[in-house]
Amino acid sequence: MVRSVCGEKPKQWDYALPQVEFAYNSAVHSAIGKSPFSIVYTAIPKHVVDLVKLPRGQQTSVAAKNLAEEVVTVRDEVKQKLEQTNAKYKAAADRHRRVKVFQSSDSVMIFLRKERFPVGTNSKLKPKKYGPYKVLKRINDNAYVIELPDSMGISNTFNVADLYEFREDEVLHPDHNSGSSSSEVEGTDVEQMADFIAIELEKGRSGNLQICRPSSD
């Protein structure tokens, strides 16, 4: 917000703080359905038009009881709005939640987030999962103590979201090499392969390309 107000004069950001603060406190938040100013002061902040000098009339004061009741009403509305918003977020998260319960001595695979690695040691080429390791203790449904090697030097307490069931029949590092091996290439007739490629290119490009086939001599 400060960046958008400053525009082409970023060094004068401190001059924009009053405008940004007023705009933020006046904006209606989607989670609570009200602006921060109206929650604290139970009134909508005055804008430029509201500050125009009006003729003085009879001044009346709001009774303390009415003000207190209004404050309680606003707080109840905000609380109800927050509960509805949290319930909506919880329902959306529960649709993708997996219920996982492990027992002691179960074998699991652990997912190491980048925050667990020392600075400068994390790499995208490292495996995403490590293991299998044994479950030493179940703290609760969300936390487990895992038996890790001393050489890892990290905390052995993990959230259930970072634990995966270990299956002995599952390949840990599958071979995704889709290229042909050298034996397959050697066993293929070069002349037949060139003819096949030429025919496929002529079909796809309406014969605009000419394939130079290798000569037999």
C-alpha positions in Angstrom: 0.0 0.0 0.0 2.8 2.4 0.9 4.6 1.6 -2.4 1.5 2.4 -4.5 0.9 5.7 -2.7 4.6 6.8 -3.0 4.6 6.2 -6.8 7.8 7.6 -8.4 9.1 9.1 -5.1 9.9 6.1 -2.9 12.3 8.1 -0.7 9.3 10.2 0.5 7.5 7.2 1.9 7.3 8.8 5.4 5.1 11.6 4.0 2.6 8.9 2.8 2.2 7.2 6.1 -0.8 9.3 7.4 -2.7 8.6 4.2 -1.9 4.9 4.2 -2.9 4.6 7.9 -6.2 6.4 7.3 -6.9 4.2 4.2 -6.1 1.0 6.1 -8.2 1.8 9.2 -11.1 2.9 7.0 -11.1 -0.2 4.7 -13.6 -2.9 5.4 -11.8 -6.2 6.1 -13.4 -9.3 4.5 -12.8 -11.5 7.6 -14.7 -9.3 10.0 -17.0 -7.2 7.7 -16.0 -3.9 9.4 -13.1 -1.5 9.4 -10.6 -1.3 12.3 -11.7 2.3 13.0 -15.3 1.3 13.4 -14.5 -1.6 15.7 -12.4 0.6 18.1 -14.5 3.8 18.0 -17.9 2.3 17.0 -18.2 4.9 14.3 -17.2 5.4 10.7 -14.2 7.8 10.3 -14.9 11.2 9.0 -13.7 12.0 5.4 -13.1 15.3 3.7 -16.8 16.1 3.1 -17.6 15.3 6.7 -15.0 17.8 7.9 -16.8 20.7 6.3 -17.7 23.3 8.9 -21.4 23.0 9.7 -23.6 25.4 11.6 -23.6 24.8 15.3 -26.7 23.2 16.7 -27.7 21.9 20.0 -25.0 19.7 21.5 -26.1 16.4 23.0 -24.0 13.7 24.6 -24.4 10.0 24.2 -25.3 8.2 27.4 -22.7 5.9 28.7 -25.1 3.0 28.8 -26.1 3.3 25.2 -22.4 3.6 24.2 -21.5 0.4 26.2 -24.4 -1.5 24.6 -23.2 -0.4 21.1 -19.7 -1.5 21.9 -20.9 -4.9 23.0 -23.1 -5.3 19.9 -20.2 -4.5 17.6 -17.9 -7.0 19.3 -20.6 -9.7 19.1 -21.0 -9.0 15.4 -17.2 -9.2 14.8 -16.9 -12.4 16.9 -19.8 -14.0 14.9 -18.2 -13.0 11.6 -14.8 -14.4 12.6 -16.4 -17.7 13.7 -18.2 -18.0 10.3 -15.0 -17.2 8.4 -12.9 -19.7 10.4 -15.5 -22.4 9.9 -15.4 -21.7 6.1 -11.6 -22.0 6.1 -11.7 -25.2 8.2 -14.2 -26.8 5.9 -12.0 -26.0 2.9 -8.9 -27.4 4.6 -10.6 -30.6 5.9 -11.5 -31.5 2.3 -7.8 -32.0 1.6 -6.8 -33.3 5.0 -5.5 -36.9 5.3 -6.0 -38.7 8.6 -2.7 -40.4 9.5 -2.1 -42.2 12.8 1.2 -44.0 13.5 2.2 -46.3 16.3 5.5 -46.9 18.0 8.0 -49.0 15.9 6.2 -48.1 12.7 8.5 -47.4 9.7 7.9 -44.0 8.1 9.4 -41.7 5.5 10.1 -38.1 6.6 9.9 -35.0 4.5 12.6 -32.4 5.4 11.5 -28.9 4.8 14.2 -26.4 3.8 14.0 -24.7 7.3 15.6 -27.8 8.8 18.7 -27.6 6.7 21.6 -25.3 7.8 21.9 -22.1 5.7 23.5 -22.8 2.3 23.2 -26.6 2.5 19.7 -27.0 1.0 19.5 -28.0 -2.7 16.7 -28.7 -5.1 18.6 -31.8 -6.2 18.3 -33.4 -2.8 15.7 -36.1 -2.1 12.3 -35.0 -0.9 11.9 -37.9 1.4 14.3 -39.7 3.7 14.0 -43.0 5.5 12.7 -45.4 6.5 13.0 -44.5 10.2 11.2 -45.9 13.2 8.6 -44.0 15.3 9.9 -43.8 18.8 7.0 -41.9 20.5 3.6 -40.5 19.6 3.1 -37.2 21.4 -0.4 -36.6 19.9 -2.2 -36.9 16.7 -0.1 -34.1 15.1 3.4 -34.7 16.5 5.7 -37.7 16.6 9.3 -38.4 17.7 11.3 -40.2 15.1 14.5 -42.3 15.5 17.0 -40.3 13.4 20.8 -40.9 13.0 23.0 -38.7 15.1 24.7 -37.5 12.0 21.7 -35.6 10.8 21.9 -33.2 13.7 18.3 -32.0 13.6 15.3 -32.2 15.9 13.6 -35.6 15.8 10.1 -34.2 16.4 8.0 -34.0 13.3 4.5 -32.9 12.4 2.3 -35.6 11.0 2.0 -33.6 7.7 5.8 -34.4 7.1 5.4 -38.2 7.8 4.5 -40.8 5.2 3.8 -44.5 5.6 6.8 -46.6 4.4 5.9 -49.5 2.0 8.6 -52.1 1.3 7.2 -52.7 -2.2 7.4 -49.0 -3.1 10.4 -48.0 -5.2 12.2 -45.1 -3.5 14.1 -43.9 -6.5 12.2 -45.0 -9.7 14.0 -44.9 -13.0 12.4 -42.2 -15.1 14.9 -42.4 -18.0 12.7 -42.4 -21.1 15.6 -42.4 -23.6 16.7 -45.3 -25.6 19.7 -47.3 -24.5 22.8 -47.7 -26.6 22.0 -51.3 -27.4 18.6 -50.3 -28.7 20.2 -47.6 -30.9 22.8 -50.0 -32.2 20.2 -52.6 -33.0 18.2 -50.3 -35.1 18.6 -50.0 -38.9 19.6 -46.4 -39.6 18.2 -46.6 -43.1 14.7 -47.7 -41.9 14.7 -45.0 -39.1 15.5 -42.3 -41.6 12.7 -43.4 -43.9 10.3 -43.5 -41.1 11.1 -40.0 -39.9 10.8 -38.6 -43.4 7.3 -40.1 -43.8 6.1 -38.7 -40.5 7.5 -35.2 -41.2 5.8 -35.2 -44.6 2.5 -36.2 -43.1 2.6 -33.4 -40.4 4.0 -30.6 -42.6 2.3 -31.3 -45.9 5.5 -32.3 -47.6 7.2 -28.8 -47.2 10.3 -30.3 -45.7 12.8 -32.4 -47.5 14.6 -35.1 -45.5 18.1 -35.9 -46.6 18.5 -39.6 -46.3 22.0 -41.0 -45.9 23.5 -42.6 -49.0 24.2 -46.3 -49.1 27.7 -45.9 -50.5 
